[in-house]
Amino acid sequence: MPGPTTMEHHGWPQDVGIIAMEVYFPSQYVDQSELEAFDGASTGKYTIGLGQSKMGFCSDREDVNSLCLTVLQKLVEGNNLSYCDIGRLEVGTETIIDKSKSVKTVLMQLFEDSGNTSVEGIDTTNACYGGTSALFNSLNWVESSAWDGRYAVVVAGDIAVYATGNARCTGGAGAVAMLIGPNAALVCDRGLRSTHMRHAYDFYKPDMASEYPVVDGKLTIQCYLSALDECYQQYCTKVQAAMLKDGDHRHFNLDCVHFAAFHSPYCKLVQKSLARLMLNDFLRDQKPDMAGKYAGLEAFRDIRLEDTYFDKDVEKAFMAASRPLFTAKTLPTLRVAKQVGNMYTPSLYGGLASFLASGSAKDHAGKRVLLFSYGSGLASSMYSVTVSQDVSSGSPLEKLCNSLIDLQKRLDSRRKVDPSDFDKSMKLREETHHKAPYFPVGPVEDLFPGTWYLAEVDDKHRRKYERKPLNSSEITSIGKVVENTANMQVRKGAAETEALTPAPSVATASS
């Protein structure tokens, strides 16, 4: 991939958006049907009621820093980037292991051999919304007078864990890294962004000594759906104005977008969300097609949205009416969510990756994808991306789709863990959370190749990380990063380049 120093950026950069993506999830999972039996839940409660099939989780070998180290280095290696080509790095996460030191500063150790310390950006936090805020900040940077022609990178990573009880099955873990710049494969639609924020205690983490949140289940559903309504109404107003400006007098509704992706606490809520947008369309439409797609919904013509959050009759009717739309526009975005669980900040972007993995560059070219991001507390936004029309060999879109073609294969390669062992792993995390000194006991051999992991925590809470090699020849320390440099070069200035020299290996930490 060419470095940004080769790009011309006279005036406003064109087609700014997502150029490349990398997705990481843990190498083990628990089966949700087996977890139902272990928890004594009714058959189908997790698999049908929540729409989940598997849940990824981390051993004590992984934390938010290691997840983000792994996904960032894989993005750089997979796209033959130089760390010198990155001018902004921003992290979205709600998994806080230090109240002062950011995850971004931990990631800067990957930049050491390149000598690049001129990298803007820092962590951004608000529940599951932090990844979207980091993305917006990065897009704004590229489109601003501060942009120096280099790429921005967004990393979103989290570990979602819950105390023993009925919420534990909605956990998950993972990270997504996105390369941001002009001439992108996924172009963010300029001016088509809506935001809704307000104060609410629906989900929060006030106990600094615990990973577990405090959750008001009913309130968080109401907050999510009301934020969805507000964002969609704002988005519709903006896109309708843009259409009229272009001479397009059609009424905007879900038929005008090809796919719709949502933040996914669990997949059934996403299905309800798509139905909710159809309800919005129905109430907005001055001349609804009562003989066609809205047939049988006459009784709901005069309802108010704020009265319907828990109205089962409305929910049932619109979920049935929207089922073809859900199957065509949203189901392809749920592959990761269904098989990994709620990854918190990366959740929405796992959905975007799932969409890309569902077809080829030619299948996706020119498609518009609607995205809804939600973080409790609350912060929410809706925006859209348009897929590039360029499907030529070596185009950013072709490269992006090809990089995700093995997504299902990677999901299938994970190791299934018995629910009793999953439960023991959760108890170990609880007992050792913020313990210092601490030497993790999880087996390194169970991790995917190329995974960064926690080697130790010293008596001053300083964390040391090592990387499981891409092959079996060596394991490296975070202090001296060995990169896959066969196709990588570091740019020095605009013209001079210098090959990276691998750093010496060090011994493996005890496991």
VENFEN-V993368 format. One record per residue. N is the residue number from 0. NEAR is the number of other C-alpha atoms within 8 Angstrom. D_FIRST is the distance of its C-alpha to the first C-alpha in whole Angstrom. Layout:
BEGIN
n=(N/N)
near=(NEAR/NEAR)
d_first=(D_FIRST/D_FIRST)
END
This chain:
BEGIN
n=(0/1/2/3/4/5/6/7/8/9/10/11/12/13/14/15/16/17/18/19/20/21/22/23/24/25/26/27/28/29/30/31/32/33/34/35/36/37/38/39/40/41/42/43/44/45/46/47/48/49/50/51/52/53/54/55/56/57/58/59/60/61/62/63/64/65/66/67/68/69/70/71/72/73/74/75/76/77/78/79/80/81/82/83/84/85/86/87/88/89/90/91/92/93/94/95/96/97/98/99/100/101/102/103/104/105/106/107/108/109/110/111/112/113/114/115/116/117/118/119/120/121/122/123/124/125/126/127/128/129/130/131/132/133/134/135/136/137/138/139/140/141/142/143/144/145/146/147/148/149/150/151/152/153/154/155/156/157/158/159/160/161/162/163/164/165/166/167/168/169/170/171/172/173/174/175/176/177/178/179/180/181/182/183/184/185/186/187/188/189/190/191/192/193/194/195/196/197/198/199/200/201/202/203/204/205/206/207/208/209/210/211/212/213/214/215/216/217/218/219/220/221/222/223/224/225/226/227/228/229/230/231/232/233/234/235/236/237/238/239/240/241/242/243/244/245/246/247/248/249/250/251/252/253/254/255/256/257/258/259/260/261/262/263/264/265/266/267/268/269/270/271/272/273/274/275/276/277/278/279/280/281/282/283/284/285/286/287/288/289/290/291/292/293/294/295/296/297/298/299/300/301/302/303/304/305/306/307/308/309/310/311/312/313/314/315/316/317/318/319/320/321/322/323/324/325/326/327/328/329/330/331/332/333/334/335/336/337/338/339/340/341/342/343/344/345/346/347/348/349/350/351/352/353/354/355/356/357/358/359/360/361/362/363/364/365/366/367/368/369/370/371/372/373/374/375/376/377/378/379/380/381/382/383/384/385/386/387/388/389/390/391/392/393/394/395/396/397/398/399/400/401/402/403/404/405/406/407/408/409/410/411/412/413/414/415/416/417/418/419/420/421/422/423/424/425/426/427/428/429/430/431/432/433/434/435/436/437/438/439/440/441/442/443/444/445/446/447/448/449/450/451/452/453/454/455/456/457/458/459/460/461/462/463/464/465/466/467/468/469/470/471/472/473/474/475/476/477/478/479/480/481/482/483/484/485/486/487/488/489/490/491/492/493/494/495/496/497/498/499/500/501/502/503/504/505/506/507/508/509/510)
near=(5/5/10/9/9/6/7/5/7/5/4/6/10/6/9/15/15/14/16/13/13/13/11/10/9/13/11/11/14/15/13/13/11/10/11/14/10/9/6/6/8/7/8/9/10/14/11/8/8/11/11/15/11/12/17/16/12/11/8/12/13/12/11/13/10/13/17/15/11/12/15/11/9/10/14/11/12/8/8/9/13/13/11/11/12/12/12/12/14/17/17/18/18/12/9/7/6/6/5/4/6/9/11/12/9/8/11/9/10/11/12/9/8/10/7/9/7/5/9/8/9/10/12/12/9/13/13/15/17/17/17/10/10/15/10/8/8/14/12/8/10/16/10/7/5/6/9/5/9/13/13/14/13/16/17/15/20/16/15/10/9/12/7/6/6/5/9/10/9/11/16/15/18/14/16/16/14/13/13/17/14/11/10/15/13/12/14/12/10/5/5/10/12/11/10/10/8/7/6/8/8/12/11/11/9/6/8/6/6/7/12/9/10/8/8/9/7/6/8/12/9/9/12/10/11/10/12/11/12/9/14/11/9/10/13/10/8/11/10/10/8/8/11/9/7/6/6/7/6/5/6/9/8/8/6/6/11/9/11/12/13/11/11/11/10/14/13/9/10/11/11/10/11/12/15/12/11/11/9/11/10/10/9/6/8/5/4/7/8/10/6/6/7/12/9/6/9/8/6/7/8/6/7/6/8/6/8/10/10/6/8/6/6/9/13/8/9/12/11/7/10/11/9/7/8/12/9/9/10/14/9/11/14/12/10/11/16/14/12/14/17/14/17/17/17/15/14/14/8/13/16/10/12/14/11/11/12/7/10/11/10/7/6/10/11/8/10/11/13/12/12/13/13/13/12/17/13/12/13/15/12/14/13/12/13/12/14/12/6/8/11/6/5/6/9/11/15/13/10/12/13/8/10/11/8/8/9/7/7/8/8/6/7/10/7/8/10/9/11/7/8/10/8/8/10/8/8/9/10/9/6/8/9/7/8/9/10/10/8/10/7/8/8/9/5/6/10/9/8/10/12/13/14/15/14/12/15/10/8/7/10/7/9/10/12/14/12/15/12/6/6/6/5/9/13/16/12/11/5/10/12/9/6/7/11/4/6/12/11/12/12/8/5/6/6/7/8/8/8/10/5/8/7/7/10/8/6/7/7/4/9)
d_first=(0/4/6/9/12/11/12/15/17/21/23/22/18/18/17/16/16/14/10/10/13/15/19/21/25/28/29/32/34/37/39/40/43/44/44/46/49/48/48/51/50/51/49/46/46/43/41/43/44/41/39/37/37/35/34/32/33/32/35/35/33/30/30/28/26/25/24/22/21/20/18/16/15/14/12/10/11/10/6/6/7/9/13/13/11/13/16/18/18/21/23/25/28/32/32/33/34/35/37/35/32/29/26/24/25/25/22/21/22/19/18/21/20/17/20/19/21/21/20/22/23/25/27/28/31/33/33/31/30/28/24/25/26/23/21/23/23/20/20/23/21/18/21/23/24/23/19/18/15/13/12/14/15/18/19/22/25/28/31/34/37/41/44/46/47/46/43/41/40/38/36/32/29/25/22/19/16/14/11/13/12/13/12/12/13/16/18/21/24/25/29/29/29/33/34/37/38/41/43/44/45/43/41/41/41/44/44/42/44/42/39/41/41/44/44/46/45/47/46/42/43/44/42/39/41/42/39/37/40/40/36/36/39/37/34/36/38/35/33/37/37/34/35/38/37/35/38/37/41/40/41/37/37/35/36/33/30/29/28/29/28/30/30/32/35/36/35/39/38/35/37/40/38/37/40/41/39/41/44/43/42/45/47/45/46/49/50/48/49/51/52/48/46/48/51/53/52/54/56/53/53/54/53/51/48/49/52/49/47/49/51/51/52/50/47/48/49/45/44/45/45/41/41/39/37/36/35/33/31/31/32/28/27/29/28/27/30/32/31/30/32/32/29/30/27/24/27/26/22/23/25/22/20/23/23/20/21/24/22/20/18/21/23/21/20/22/24/25/25/28/27/30/30/33/34/37/39/38/35/33/31/30/27/25/22/21/19/17/19/16/16/15/13/9/10/9/12/13/10/12/15/14/13/17/18/20/21/25/25/24/27/29/28/30/33/36/38/42/43/45/43/40/43/44/40/41/44/42/40/43/45/42/40/40/42/42/42/41/39/37/39/36/35/32/32/32/28/25/23/21/23/24/28/31/33/36/37/39/43/41/38/35/33/31/28/27/25/26/24/21/24/28/28/27/27/26/27/25/27/25/21/20/16/15/14/13/10/10/11/13/13/17/17/16/16/17/15/16/16/17/20/21/24/27/28/31/33/33/35/38/37)
END
